[in-house]
Amino acid sequence: MRRDNLEIPQPPVNDRPGDSWMPAVDAAGSTGDARVRTWSGRRRRWTVFFLICASLGAVATLAIMPAEQLFKPGELSTPHAQILAGAVAGENCGACHHQAAFSLAAWFQSASDPHAAVRQSDLCMDCHHRTIDANLALAAHNLPLSVRDQMTETIRLASKRSAAGSTGLLPRLIPDAAVDQNDVACRTCHQEHHGAEGDLLSLSNNQCQTCHSKRFGAFADSHPDWKGWPYGRGGELSFNHATHQQTHFPSWKSGAETFDCSVCHPAGPTGELVRVASYETSCKTCHDEAMNVQAGKGIAFVALPSLPPNALNNVSGWPEDATGFADGVISPLAELMLRADPTVSRIVRSVPGGDVSRLSIEDPQTIETLSRLAKGYQALIDDVDRRGQSAIQERLMELGISPGPFQPVLRSLSPQLLESAGQKWFTRTNLTGTQSATIARPRPKIRLVLADDDDLLGTELLGSSLLGEPGDVDALVEDPLLEDPLVGSKDHSSTVMSDVPPSELVQVGGWYRDDQRFAVSYRGNGHGDPVMVGMIETFAQLAEHDPLKQRFFRAPFVAACVSCHPGATAIPATWRAKRLVGQRSAFTKFSHRPHLSVSALGDCSHCHQVRDRQTMRDHEFVFAGSEFKALERESCAACHHANAAGEDCTQCHRYHISDGGLR
């Protein structure tokens, strides 16, 4: 029989492909009702068994292992790991993940319901509230919307000027509408659990540009030019490199000496250049002598003006040598003290520029003005004589001036100096009749007795011509050695007068009395004189439009101080320049240290070239007052590209900035 004619029986109804069971066939070929498990069935059985075992193992693992270890995505970065090193394991996660402190179920619930728990960014601010303003912590760049809009417009204009016509032009820099600028979570930029070596501050260009609708291309093509950065920012110290190189040191300009930047800006302990040179090492040689010349006669605390006799009719004890025609200037310190006296305040304010010679002597009101001014001087000296330093402090507080900065002046100024000045200058009792510095003290009385026979002063020396009769004036009473040294004698014929000017007697600085000018003055000495610092910080508290403040700061020695320290006139005063490198509030960061390792940049003049007005054309000036040539973007782009020094945004910019960092 041919194979084609063979009859193939039908398969049993219970035999289907993929079934777990199939009919069992015995040796006789009969199937019967017996079944055997197929390979697919056996495989399915082992799969179920394995899954059950795996599930039981997972449940056992969850029951044995702590949840924070089981679901930990990775190790913490070093700063956070150090902070949480002493915490219990369960508290580590709860420090940053609020619901983790309760239960595992609550943790998963908080992930699905964002309103069910405290936000993670709020927990970040629990530790970082000292460095970031909590009100602006989630705002883009920690800046209010008005400041961001202003910054956007500034960048847009800079881009338009610097890259007009280029393929990488940045027409606008506006965040997309889908990005909420006022709710940028901390984890957007700071990703944790990347191990101890993970850098929380490391951001890619893609991360930075996620919020910006228009992206930067290459640094050399699309980054806006800064037009002269970092010059012209000013600061607490005023210094002009161009005048020092080209005017004050012509030998440097001619090439006889090298204008070496490293003399004043050496590398510090960390390798970073010192931004501000010390006065002792770089300025003292030239400026000390000039400062001593400008100190001159110093700053007068009081200096009596010369007044006409008809203005002194009601004034007791005004010096005869200060009587004549109206002349002299009210010193700024004296005017400040006199302003606290309500009876004199209006008077001193009415004297133009403090110069009494500018008053019209024909005006009857002028006589009254000068008379009350003289009484104000006497009252001031009397007040300091009676109450000492407290009198000066109270006068300052009457004017709303903090007496704190004036403390160095008070410590150096002895009230006895003003007392002796009053006793020397004012010779008659004042109108109030009080015992004060304006009253001359009586000379002491002495009593003479007859000598014994063996006394050295015998009758040859102590005759009647010397002792005289009872009631006669004792000749020894007039002995100048027995007089009060503070009062002196009316007869100055035997007094030896010094030819040295009083100001020259304090060449190293200090207070002195000048009886020729009727002045008590202070002569400063050198750099950083604490008394001059105290005076400047005191007058800085006056209003900017106050003529007294302007007159004080025009004084030669004071002008010499503030010409280099313009920040001294601010409140609070700043005398030292702040370190720019490392400031966290600035938008732009820069460090000289990595640049100095490049041989071409070892010479500072490679980037910092002092301009010369005689050779530079007008359109090359960056702006009025700049002393350096503009540092163009191309100078940096020569090294900062993808194949060399890199062009990441975070190399030069910080995310967290403040209003003060936008200058």
Helices and strands as residue ranges (DSSP letters): G 3-5, E 21-23, E 35-37, H 39-64, H 67-70, H 78-83, H 89-94, G 98-101, H 104-112, H 120-128, G 134-136, G 140-142, H 145-162, G 186-188, H 205-208, G 209-211, H 219-222, H 241-243, I 244-248, H 250-254, H 261-264, H 279-282, H 284-295, E 299-303, G 309-311, G 320-322, H 332-339, H 342-350, G 352-354, G 356-358, H 364-387, H 389-398, H 407-412, H 415-425, H 464-467, G 475-478, G 480-482, G 502-506, E 510-514, E 519-523, H 530-539, H 547-553, H 556-564, G 566-569, H 593-596, G 599-601, G 604-606, G 618-620, H 633-637, G 649-651, G 659-662
